[in-house]
Structures are given as structure tokens and as C-alpha cells.
Amino acid sequence: MTFSRRIAAAVLAAALALPAGAVLLPVPALAQENVNAFREASPSCDANPTLPWIGRVSGESDEDPTDNTEPVSFVGCFATKAECDAWRERGSGLIDDRIVENVCEQRQ
């Protein structure tokens, strides 16, 4: 089951519990918002040039509004490998097709 379909199932279940007249965003908009929000929340390596760990996650996802597969990528820098690994796990969860890169490495 793709990420979009998992979100759709969760939204449907939540909608059944909502009062009549409640407004929900379309599922693709929510999914794309998640990708964009994660990218924006990722700690910038430019802003943190001394942090020793760099994480990279990239792959293909169908989270755009047309439900077509699109490439997505995330980069972040961290103080510890544990922080990087936690971030990497969240980022890879947004990729529901082929994962191309999914690593945390020490900066050179």
C-alpha cells in the first residue's frame, strides 16, 4: 500500500469520527504538505556548518497532487548520529516508492 493510500485510509477513519460539516484537506495536499514541511524543518547544513553529521534521504514518491511519482530529497546536518538516524527514519517514511539514498555520514 502506497503512502498516499495509507494516508487516505487514516483520513477516512478520522473523518468518520468527525462531526458533520467538518472540512478536510484533500489527501494529496496533506501528503505534499508533509514532504514540504519535513524539508523546511530539516536542519540546514549551510546554517550549521560545524555539525559533524550529515543525513541524506532521496527517492521517489507519489505525494504530489496528481499522484504521479516524483523525485524527493532531503538533506540535514546534526550534532549526533542518533539525531541524524531519527531524522533519516522520518524522512524515508515519506518516500513510498524507490529509495535511492538513505544515509547518515560524518562530514569530511
C-alpha positions in Angstrom: 0.0 0.0 0.0 1.5 3.4 -1.0 2.0 6.2 1.4 -0.9 8.2 -0.2 -3.2 5.2 0.2 -2.2 4.8 3.8 -2.9 8.4 4.5 -6.2 8.2 2.7 -7.3 5.2 4.9 -6.2 7.2 8.0 -8.1 10.3 6.9 -11.2 8.3 6.1 -11.1 6.7 9.5 -10.6 10.1 11.1 -13.4 11.6 9.0 -15.9 9.0 10.3 -15.1 10.3 13.8 -15.5 14.0 12.9 -18.8 15.9 13.4 -20.9 16.7 10.3 -19.7 19.7 8.4 -16.1 19.4 9.3 -13.7 20.4 6.5 -10.8 18.1 5.5 -7.9 18.9 3.1 -7.6 16.6 0.1 -5.3 13.7 0.8 -2.6 14.6 -1.9 -2.5 18.2 -0.5 -1.8 16.8 3.0 0.9 14.4 1.7 2.7 17.1 -0.2 2.4 19.4 2.8 4.2 16.7 4.8 7.0 16.5 2.3 7.4 20.3 2.2 7.1 20.7 5.9 9.8 18.0 6.5 12.1 19.6 4.0 11.7 23.0 5.6 12.1 21.6 9.1 15.3 19.8 8.2 18.3 21.5 9.9 20.3 23.3 7.2 23.9 22.4 6.7 24.6 25.9 5.4 23.2 27.3 8.7 25.1 24.7 10.8 28.5 24.3 9.1 30.1 22.8 12.3 27.7 20.0 12.9 29.6 16.7 12.3 26.8 14.5 10.9 25.1 14.9 7.5 22.0 13.0 6.6 20.7 12.4 3.1 17.4 10.8 2.0 16.2 10.7 -1.5 13.9 8.6 -3.6 10.6 8.6 -5.5 7.2 9.4 -4.1 3.7 9.8 -5.4 2.9 12.6 -2.9 2.3 15.4 -5.5 -1.4 16.5 -6.1 -1.5 14.5 -9.4 -0.4 11.3 -7.6 2.4 10.9 -10.2 5.8 9.6 -9.0 8.1 12.5 -8.4 11.7 12.6 -7.0 12.1 13.9 -3.5 15.2 14.5 -1.5 16.1 15.8 1.9 19.5 16.9 3.5 20.1 17.8 7.1 23.0 18.3 9.5 23.1 17.1 13.1 25.2 17.1 16.3 24.9 13.3 16.8 24.4 10.2 14.7 21.4 9.3 16.8 19.7 12.6 15.9 20.6 12.0 12.2 19.2 8.5 12.3 15.9 9.6 13.8 15.6 12.3 11.2 16.5 9.9 8.4 13.9 7.4 9.5 11.2 10.1 9.4 12.3 11.3 6.0 12.4 7.8 4.5 8.8 7.3 5.7 7.8 10.0 3.2 9.2 8.0 0.3 6.8 5.4 -0.8 8.5 4.2 -3.9 12.1 3.5 -4.7 14.7 4.8 -2.1 17.9 6.0 -3.8 19.8 7.3 -0.8 19.3 6.8 2.9 22.4 7.6 4.9 24.0 9.4 7.8 27.7 10.1 7.5 30.3 12.1 9.3 31.3 15.2 7.4 34.7 15.2 5.9 
